[in-house]
Amino acid sequence: MPVVLVALLVALSGCGLSIPADPDGTLDRVQGTVLRVGVTPNPPWTVTEPDLSGTEVDLVRAFADRLDAEVEWQEGSEEALVTAMERGELDLLIGGLTAKSPWMDKVALTAPYASSTDDAGVKHDHVMAAPMGENAFLFELESFLIGKE
């Protein structure tokens, strides 16, 4: 089976198809330009007042540096930001999202990159959200997050 998979990937690469791919070209569009990030307040992951800060804000800034991109922030509720992402207005969404996010059918969630335990002793795996289908961008983001562990 692995031989068949390798042969298929080689054949597809000869057709000009790269895997993973971004149908909307997010990774190519963002590199060297602007990374549009939606942020909703959820300390300590994201703090919006008085200044933008937090664990995920710092991670996004470092990821943008890796892509040689400037970050353009848009603050809002999760619902408003997910809607903006569906319209193609955002490249990334942060706000202490967890792997059990109610938005998982509307956005692509990264693999968990951190975990926390709440006051009730419940463990939460934290993720970030990207546009559905933008797999090259998601792969680049996950590779970055794995390197930060």
N, C-alpha and C positions, 0 to 999 in steps of 0.2 A: 504494500500500500504506500509506504513512504516514497518508493521509486516512482510510482504513478503520480503522486502529488508533486514531486520535484519536476518531473517531465511536463506536467500541466503548467506549472509556474514558469518554466523556461519557455514553453510554447506561447504562453500569454504575454511574456515580456517581449517576445519577438514581434508581437502585434501592436506594440506601443502602449500596452496596458501595464500600469504599475500597481503593485499591491503592497500596502493598503493604498486606497485611492480616496480622494475627496471630490465627489461629484460637483460641488460648488467651489472647489479650489481654495478652501479656507487657509490651509498651511501656506501655499504659494502666495496668496494675497496678503497674509499677515507678515511674512518674513520681510524685514527691512522697512515696514510701514507702521501700521497701527493695529494693536490688539484691542478689540472692543469687549469690555468686561462688564457684566452686570453684577452688582453687589447688593446684597440685602444684609442689614445688620443682624449679627448673631455672635456676640462676644463669647470667647476670646478669638474666634475664627475670623470674624469681620467686625470692625468697629468703625462707625461712620461719623461719630461726633466726639470731640470737636474736629479731629482730622481723621482721614482714612488710615487705618492701621489694622493690625491683627495678623495671626498666623498665615491665613490664606492670602491676605493682601501682600505680605512679604513674599510668599511663594510665587504669586502671579507676577510681581515685579521682577523676580529673578528669572522666571520663565520668559518674560518679554525680553529681558536682556539677552538671553540665549538665542532668541529669534531676531535680535537687533530691531526690536519694535518698541514703539511708544505705547503706553497704556492709556486708553480713553475709557474712563469710568462712567457708568450709568447706575445710579442708585434707584431702588424701587422694591416693591414687594416681590416675593417669589413668583406669584401669578403673573404680574405685569412683566417681569423679566423673562419668564418662560415664553410668554406670548411674543415678546420682542425677538427672542431667539428663533421662534418658529417663523417669524417674518423675515429672518435673515439679517437682523439688525445687531446681533451680538455673536461673538465668537466663543465666549466662555461665561459661565455663571458660577459665582461663589456665594457662600453664606452659611457655612457649617452644615451643608447638605449631608444626609446620611444615605447609606446604601438602600434603605427602605423608603426613599423619597417617593412621594405620591406623584412626582413628575416623570417617573422613569419610562412612561409610555409616550412622552412628548420630547424628551431630550436623551442624549447618550450620556450615561454616567461613567466616569472613570472607574477603574478598579479601586478598592479602598486603599488609601495611602496613609491613613492614621486612624487611631481609635481613641475613644474616650469613654469614661464611665460617669453616668449622671448620679445625682444625689441618692437615687433609689437603688443604685448598684447595677443599673442596666448598661451594658456595653453598646456603644454605637460606632460603626465603621463609617469614616468620613470619605466623601467623594466630591468631585467637581462635575459640572455639567457642560457638555459641548453640543453643537448641533447634530441631530440625527444624521447618520450616513457619512460624516466627515471623518473617516477612519484614519487617514494619514495624520491629520491634526490631532486626533485622539491618541494615536500611537505615540506621537512626539511628546504630547503632554504627559502621558503615562510613563514614558521612558524618563522624562525629567523628574517626575514625582518619585519614581523608584530610586533614582540616583540621590534623592534628598533624604531617604530613610536613614 
